[in-house]
Amino acid sequence: MTDTAVPATIERLEEVVIRFAGDSGDGMQLTGDRFTSVSAAFGNDLATLPDYPAEIRAPAGTLAGVSAFQIHISDHDILTPGDNPTVLVAMNPAALVANIGDLPRGGSVILNSDAFDERAYAKASLPGDPRVDGTLDGYQVFEVPMTSLTLKACEPTGAKPRDAERSKNFFALGLVSWMYTRPTESTLEWIEKRFGSRAQVAEANRRSFLAGYNFGETTELFAHAYEVRPASLEPGTYTNISGNTALAWGIVAAGQLSNLPVFLGSYPITPASDILHELSKHKNFGVRTMQAEDEIAGIGAALGAAFAGHLAFTTTSGPGIDLKSETIGLAVSLELPLVIIDIQRGGPSTGLPTKTEQADLLQVMYGRHGECPVPIVAARTASHCFDAVIEGVRIALAYRTPVFVLSDGYLANGSEPWLLPKVEDLPDLSVPFADGPNHTLPDGTEVFWPYERDPETLARPWAIPGTPGLEHRVGGIEKADGTGNISYDPTNHEHMVRLRAAKVAGIAKSIPPTDLDDPTGDGEILVLGWGSTWGAIQQAARVLRGKGRRIATAHLMHLNPFPSDLGDVLRRYPKILVPEMNLGQLTKLVRAEYLVDARPFSKVKGLPFTAAEIELAIDAELGDPR
Amino acid sequence: MTDTAVPVTTKKDWATDQEVRWCPGCGDYSILTAVQMLLPELGVRRENTVFVSGIGCSSRFPYYMSTYGIHSIHGRAPAIATGIASARPDLDVWVVTGDGDALSIGGNHLIHALRRNVNLTILLFNNQIYGLTKGQYSPTSELGKVTKSTPMGSVDHPFNPVSLALGAEATFVARTHDLDRKHMMETIRRAHEHRGASFVEIYQNCNVFNDGAFDAILGKEVRPDMLIPLVHGEPIRFGTDNGKGVVMQPDGRLRICDIAEVGEDALLVHDETRESAGLAFQLSHLAAGPHEPTPIGVFRAVERTTYESLMQDQLITAQQRSGPGDLAKLLASGGTWEV
C-alpha cells in the first residue's frame, strides 16, 4: 500500500474492468501494461486484452488510429478480461466514440478535455462535440484537462511542450492509480529503470504520474476512491505473464528438461515476433535463435538443426504456416522432432494481423498434400502456453514428429497471474539418441536401419551426425519400411502411410482423458471448447450453474489425436455446443470423427468471446424457459 | 568427436550400396567420382560429413554418399544446411544443387546463405536445363531457348551463377566443369578448405535434354582457346600457345587480347583475395555465355567470420555476462509476489 494519504471514503469493489483508450501514439499499451503489473503485484487476479491497430501509427486522432487496453482486476479468481468495461479512459474524441458503445450506461468515463476541439472532431470525422450530442447521456463523466496539467507539471524539467505532452499517459496512469488505490512506488521505480538513461524524459514521466495521482487526491471531482482487494488465489509464488512470454519460457524450459540445445528458426510476423524477441534474450541457456530470410528458411533451418540433434522450433502465424507447409510435410516424412508454434490471427491472407482468431485449426490438421498427419496441442490461457509447449515437445521427442502448438493473438498479448511451477516438478523430456546397430540381417550382420521403429511408440531412431557407424540418408521420397531406402513399391507406400497415421493416432495412449467438468453429472448440455475460449466458456458456465442450469464443459488441449474417451464423453450429452472463433472447425472434426450432432457457435470479429455471448448462446441452444 | 587419427579411406568407403540412377552418360557421374575420390584426401570423417540437397537430378547425390545426408525439398537445401551448420559447427556440411533448384525456386536461400557466410560447400551443377521434369528451360538457359515449355524460344535473360554469387558477397566463388576431373578436384578441394560459404559452379552436361550445351567451350579441340584458367597471383592468359590474355582498358573494362600486341606486362594479374568483388564480377562477365572464352577456377577467396562462429560467440558472451541459464531464476525474472 502507498504511504500517500488516501481519501476518507474508499469504496470496496469486488472487481472492475478498466479500458484505456487513446491514439496509437498515446502510449495506451504502456499505460495498460503498467497498471497490470501494479495490480498483479498487489495480488489481484486479473486478465488483460490489448486491442491495437495493425498500422504502427495510423493518422493521429482518427478512429483507425485508436489503440486500447482493457484490464479486469478482481478480488476473486476471474477467467476473462471482462465483457464490458466499467471505466473508460478516453484520451481524445476518436477514442471516446470508438469505445463508448462497449461501456454500459452508468459506467464512468474519464476524458482528456484538452483533446476536445473542432480539429479533433474533424480528424475523427465527427459532426461536433460528442460530449454534448447525447453520446454521454447516462454515464458518469469526469472531464480532466490532462494535457494542460501534464504540461504544467513538466514545466520545471525544461522539456519542450511537444515532448512534455507525450507524458500525458502517465498523468492518466497516476489518476487511475489513485482511483483504485494502487501503490505508487513500483511505478516510480519502473519509470526510473525504463527511462533512467534519458533524465529529462524520466523526470517528465515521474512528475506527470504524480500530478495525475495528486489531482485525484486533491480535487473534489471524484467523490471517493475505490479498492479492489487482493484475490484469494492458491498459495504460492506468482508472476504476471503474457502468452508469448510463456511460450518463450516454455521453449527454454523444454531445452533444459530434455538436455538438448534449443534452436529457433523464425521470421518476423505479427503476433508471433515477441517469442523470437524474448528467446533471443536467453542465449546464456545455449539457445540459438536465427532470424531467417523468410518463413520457409525459418522452418528449414529448424529442421536441419533437428536432424543435427537440437531441440528445434519455428514460430509464426497463419500466413507463415502457409509457407512452411511443404517443409512440415518433409518433417513428417523424415520423422524428426520439430515444434511449430502458430499464433493465430484473423485471416484469410493478411487479414487482421493484430486481432485474434482460431481459424487455423483445419489448416494445421489438413493443410498439406498427401496423407500427412501432425499432432496438435492448443493453449487455453496465457500461462497455459508454457504447459502447451512442454507437452508439444514431449510428443515431438517421444514420437519423432513435427507437432503444432496453437495459441492466438488474444493469448499472445493478454496476460494473467501465473502460479509458478516448481522446476523440480516439471517433467523429464529427455530421449536417447541412437548409438549403435538396431537390426540384425538374416546372415547375422548387425546393421543400423534408420526406419526401424520402436514397437511401443512407432518412433524411428534419432541418429545424429557425428555418430560413427550410423551414417544414413533421409529424404522426402517414400522410404522402404525399415531400411529407409528409396522405395516406389505400391504396397510399401500404403504400409508407410498407415504406419505414419498409426504413429500419430497412438499418441492418444499417452495423453490424459477429456478434461470434463460436469458438477451435477447429468448436464443438459456439453459446451465443448479448445484454445483461448476457455475463460469465457468457464465464466458463462459458472453464471448459468448459479442460475440452476446443469452445464457440462469440456476443453480440449489435444486436437490431434483427440483424447481416447472423447467420443464416449460427447455421446453422453443430449446437446453439444462448440463456441469457436471460426465458422465451426472443431465442430466439423468431432462431427466427422464421432457422428455426433455438435453445433457451432461462431464469432469471427477479431475479438475474443465475452462470457455473456456464450451464456446467451447456451440459453438459446437449451431453448426451454427457466 | 575423438582424438584418434582420421581413418584412412578410399573412394569405395564413401560410396553407398544404392544403385546410381542418373541417365547413362550424364555429367553427374564424373562429379560424383571426383567428390568420392577427393574426400579420402581431405582428412575428414564420414560420420562428421553431411550432404544436403534439394530436388532435381543433381539432388539425388546424397543417396550415393555413405555419409549423413538429407534429400530435401525443392530449393531449400541452403536453408536446411544453414540450420545444420549453425547448430553443429563441428560438422562438414555440403550442399548439392542444380541451376533450377538453386537459382529459381531456391534463389532466396542461396543468396542469404552466401551473404551470411555459413560454413557450407555449395556445389551447383549447372546444365542449363530442367532434367528431372523432362526438359523445360532453366534460369541459366540462354535467351531464345526452345524447349517444351518455350516452343517459340524463352524470353527471359539468364542468370550468370558466378556473378550472382559475387553479387551476394560470397567469400569463395569458383567455376569448374565435369570434363576435367583434376580441375574439379582441385577447385572443390579449395572450396572445402575455405571457412565460410564456398560456391562452386560446375558446368555439367545433360546428354538427354541439353546435350552439348557447353561444347563451344569444352570441346577437346576448342578448350584451350575457350577456357581462361584463373590462377591466383598469375597473369590471366590462355590459348593454344598461351598467346592470349586479359587486360584492363583505361576505361576500366576488361578485354581479351593477343599478348603479342599488348605485351606480357599489360596482362591483368589475378588476385582472388581482393576485398572488393568488383573485378571478380567483371571477370565473371567476360563471356556473355558458354560460347565465348570463359574464365574457370577461383574468382574470389576472402576471409570473413562465419555465421555460426558469430552465433557461437554470442552464446559464450551471454554465459559470461549472465552465467549459465537457471530456469527458476528465469521464471521469477518478471517480478513475483507471494500469496
Interface residues (C-beta under 8 A of the other chain):
Chain A: S37 A40 A41 G43 P230 S232 L233 E234 P235 G236 T237 Y238 T239 N240 I241 T245 W249 V252 A253 Q256 P261 F263 G265 H282 K283 N284 F285 G286 V287 R288 M290 A292 E293 D294 I296 A297 G300 A301 A302 L303 G304 A305 A306 F307 A308 G309 H310 A312 E326 T327 G329 L330 L334 L419 L420 P421 V423 P465 G466 T467 P468 G469 L470 E471 H472 R473 V474 G475 G476 I477 N485 I486
Chain B: M1 T16 Q18 R45 R46 E47 N48 T49 V50 F51 V52 I55 P62 Y63 M65 S66 T67 Y68 G69 I70 H71 S72 I73 R76 A79 I80 A81 T82 G83 I84 A85 S86 A87 R88 D90 L91 N108 H109 H112 M311 Q314 L315 T317 A318 Q319 R321 S322 G323 P324 G325 L327 A328 L330 L331 A332 G334 G335 T336 W337 E338 V339
